[in-house]
Amino acid sequence: MGKYVLKRFILTFFTCFIILSITFILIKLLPFQRPIGGDDKQVPYYDRQYNLGYVYRLDAPTDKYGELLYKSPTIKGKTNYYYQVPVMEQYTHWLENIFTKWDWGDSKYVQPNVKASVIIMNKIPYSLRLNIISLVFSLPLGILLGIWAALKKNTATDHIISTLVMIFISIPGFVLITFILAFFSYKLELLPSTWPTDTAPFAMKFKGYIIPVFCLSFGSVCGYCRSTRAELCDVLESDYLLLARTKGLTRRQAITRHALKNAMVPIFPGILMEFVGLLSGSMILEELYGIPGTGKLFVLALNAKDYDLLFVDMAFYTMISLLAGILFDLSYGFIDPRIRMGAKNNG
């Protein structure tokens, strides 16, 4: 098991390295928005880009390095001209900056001249808190509904739950939040129509979580319900459960001691991937509701062509997804020791 875990972490590191390398190169190949002078806020940014090795800073214009990115007068009456360094040369400087200084570059437009890593670290708590609350809310509710539907299989209760799940799981989150905002926020004025500020009263902050948590949990509840019902129905019809009943266990004892435990084996590892799915799904919701998280930051950086900030945001989602994949595989071994990787065969 230890060798398998070590191998997975090494493989994940190389996978992450390859994905981020390709992402960096592709982003750097995108065209810049080029403010040719006139904006003093851009001077520190381009000076930082020069220090990081991403642009050339010359005292005279040239055609050697392609199109001019920026020019600015100096205090000595001269003019600095900035040109883009070749992408692969930028890539080598990028590796050096990451591994020696943990420097991912600066924001150019969203928060000018602020380090991209600092910006995203300030945004991560909003997204994580929102998604963790949604997971805590949706997980028990979805599993309980799935258990109820499985125990009432082929009855009116099962048909109603299954039909509602099929209908509700087809509703996109951005459609749902639009209707909720229109009805509860604008018509009834019961809930805030946008994310409360950090200085808002506690009651307003609490109300601010209701709409996004409900919209994020809506699809997850349906997914957990459907998965739990399917797995539990299979277990309830298995031979070993029939054997448990013939040995004298009551139906409740057989379900609680054997059926539920075995039905949860394929469900709980999926919680990790569901959490990653919530993070990516909250991107549109954060933009619509004004939540200052990583999802809204991604949209802002993309629209503003703030490439260093866009890259570090993509790196965050990449690393979260890969780490969740490791935990997803390892969780099977902790839930069911029979399928641990590298376990000795006593047979």
SVG drawing of the C-alpha trace seen along z (x, -y; Angstrom):
<svg xmlns="http://www.w3.org/2000/svg" viewBox="-48 -64 67 84">
<polyline fill="none" stroke="black" stroke-width="0.4" points="0.0,0.0 2.8,-2.4 4.5,-1.8 1.3,-2.4 0.7,-5.7 4.2,-6.8 3.8,-5.9 0.5,-7.7 2.0,-10.9 5.0,-10.8 2.7,-10.2 0.4,-13.0 3.4,-15.4 4.5,-14.7 0.9,-14.9 0.5,-18.3 3.8,-19.5 2.9,-18.5 -0.6,-20.1 0.7,-23.3 3.6,-23.5 1.3,-23.1 -1.2,-25.6 1.6,-28.2 2.9,-27.9 -0.6,-28.2 -1.5,-31.2 1.7,-32.9 1.0,-32.4 -2.3,-34.3 -2.2,-37.9 -1.6,-40.6 -3.7,-43.6 -1.1,-46.2 -1.5,-49.7 1.2,-51.5 2.0,-54.1 -0.3,-56.5 -1.1,-54.3 1.4,-54.7 -0.1,-51.8 1.3,-49.5 4.9,-50.6 5.5,-48.5 3.8,-45.6 6.1,-45.5 9.1,-46.2 8.1,-43.1 7.7,-41.1 11.2,-42.2 12.6,-41.1 10.8,-37.7 12.3,-37.3 9.1,-37.5 9.9,-40.7 12.8,-42.6 13.4,-46.2 15.3,-48.3 16.2,-52.0 15.5,-52.1 12.8,-50.6 13.7,-47.5 12.1,-45.0 14.1,-42.1 11.6,-40.9 8.3,-41.4 5.6,-43.9 6.1,-46.5 4.2,-45.7 4.6,-48.9 6.7,-52.0 7.1,-54.5 9.3,-57.5 11.8,-57.4 12.7,-60.0 15.9,-60.7 13.9,-61.8 14.5,-58.6 12.0,-56.0 11.9,-52.3 10.6,-49.9 9.2,-46.5 9.1,-43.4 8.0,-39.9 10.7,-37.3 10.3,-34.1 7.8,-31.7 10.2,-28.9 12.7,-31.2 9.8,-32.5 9.1,-28.9 12.5,-28.4 12.3,-31.6 8.8,-30.5 10.2,-27.2 13.0,-29.0 10.6,-31.5 8.2,-28.8 10.7,-26.4 13.0,-29.0 10.7,-31.9 7.1,-30.5 6.4,-33.5 3.5,-33.1 3.6,-36.6 1.4,-39.7 -2.1,-40.7 -2.2,-43.2 -5.8,-44.4 -8.0,-42.8 -5.8,-44.0 -2.8,-45.7 0.7,-44.9 -0.6,-42.5 1.0,-39.0 -1.3,-36.5 -0.7,-33.9 -1.7,-36.4 -5.0,-37.3 -6.1,-33.6 -5.1,-32.8 -7.6,-35.5 -10.3,-34.1 -9.9,-30.3 -11.6,-30.5 -14.9,-31.9 -15.1,-29.0 -14.1,-26.3 -16.4,-27.5 -19.4,-27.6 -18.7,-24.2 -18.0,-22.5 -21.3,-23.8 -23.1,-22.6 -21.5,-19.2 -22.5,-18.9 -26.0,-19.8 -26.5,-17.7 -24.7,-14.5 -26.9,-13.3 -30.1,-14.5 -29.3,-12.7 -28.2,-9.5 -31.3,-9.4 -33.6,-9.9 -31.8,-7.2 -32.1,-4.7 -35.8,-5.6 -36.4,-5.0 -34.5,-1.7 -36.4,-0.4 -39.7,-1.3 -38.7,0.1 -41.5,0.3 -43.9,-1.5 -45.5,-4.9 -42.9,-6.5 -40.1,-5.1 -41.7,-6.2 -42.3,-9.8 -38.7,-10.2 -37.2,-8.7 -39.4,-10.9 -38.6,-14.1 -34.9,-13.2 -34.9,-12.7 -36.7,-16.1 -34.6,-18.1 -31.2,-16.7 -31.8,-18.0 -32.2,-21.6 -28.9,-23.6 -27.7,-25.6 -27.7,-28.9 -31.3,-28.4 -32.3,-27.5 -30.6,-30.6 -32.2,-32.8 -35.7,-31.8 -34.8,-31.9 -33.4,-35.4 -36.4,-36.6 -38.9,-35.2 -37.3,-35.3 -35.0,-38.3 -36.8,-40.6 -40.4,-39.8 -40.7,-38.7 -37.5,-40.5 -36.8,-37.8 -33.2,-37.0 -30.3,-39.2 -29.9,-39.4 -26.1,-39.5 -23.4,-38.3 -23.2,-40.4 -20.0,-42.3 -17.6,-41.3 -18.8,-44.1 -22.5,-43.1 -24.3,-42.0 -24.2,-38.3 -27.9,-37.8 -27.4,-39.2 -24.3,-37.0 -26.3,-34.0 -29.1,-34.8 -26.4,-35.3 -25.5,-31.6 -29.0,-30.3 -29.4,-30.8 -25.9,-29.6 -25.9,-26.6 -29.3,-25.6 -28.4,-25.9 -25.1,-24.0 -26.8,-21.3 -29.8,-20.8 -28.1,-18.6 -25.8,-16.9 -28.8,-15.7 -30.4,-14.2 -27.1,-12.5 -26.5,-11.0 -30.1,-9.8 -29.9,-8.1 -26.6,-6.4 -27.6,-5.3 -30.9,-3.8 -29.2,-1.9 -26.4,-0.5 -28.7,0.4 -31.2,2.1 -28.4,4.3 -27.2,5.2 -30.7,6.0 -31.1,8.6 -27.7,10.2 -27.2,13.8 -25.2,12.9 -28.0,10.7 -30.4,13.6 -27.9,15.8 -27.8,13.3 -31.6,13.4 -31.6,17.2 -29.2,17.1 -31.7,15.3 -31.1,11.6 -34.1,9.4 -34.6,7.3 -33.5,4.2 -30.4,5.9 -29.5,7.2 -29.8,3.8 -28.0,1.8 -25.1,4.4 -24.5,5.5 -26.5,3.8 -25.8,0.2 -22.1,0.8 -21.6,2.6 -23.7,0.1 -21.7,-2.8 -18.4,-1.4 -18.8,-2.8 -20.6,-5.9 -18.3,-7.6 -15.2,-7.8 -17.4,-9.6 -18.0,-12.4 -14.5,-13.6 -15.1,-13.9 -18.5,-15.5 -16.7,-18.1 -14.4,-18.9 -17.5,-19.1 -19.1,-21.6 -16.0,-23.7 -16.1,-23.8 -19.9,-24.2 -19.8,-27.1 -17.8,-29.1 -20.9,-30.4 -22.9,-30.7 -20.2,-32.8 -20.3,-35.2 -24.1,-35.4 -24.4,-36.0 -21.3,-38.1 -19.4,-35.7 -15.7,-36.8 -14.3,-33.3 -11.9,-31.5 -14.7,-30.9 -15.6,-34.6 -11.8,-35.4 -11.4,-33.0 -14.1,-34.7 -12.7,-38.2 -9.2,-37.2 -10.4,-35.6 -12.5,-38.6 -9.7,-41.0 -7.0,-38.9 -5.1,-39.0 -3.0,-36.0 -0.8,-35.5 -3.8,-35.6 -5.7,-33.3 -2.9,-30.8 -2.6,-30.6 -6.4,-30.1 -6.2,-27.3 -3.3,-25.8 -5.5,-25.8 -8.2,-23.8 -5.7,-21.4 -4.0,-20.6 -7.3,-20.2 -8.6,-17.8 -5.5,-15.7 -5.3,-15.5 -8.9,-14.5 -8.2,-11.7 -5.5,-10.3 -7.8,-10.5 -10.6,-8.9 -8.5,-5.8 -7.1,-5.5 -10.4,-5.9 -11.5,-2.5 -8.8,-0.8 -9.7,-2.5 -13.5,-1.9 -13.0,1.8 -9.7,3.4 -10.3,6.2 -9.4,4.0 -6.4,2.3 -3.6,1.9 -0.6,4.1 -2.5,6.1 -1.1,9.6 -3.2,12.5 -3.7,14.9 -5.3,17.5"/>
</svg>
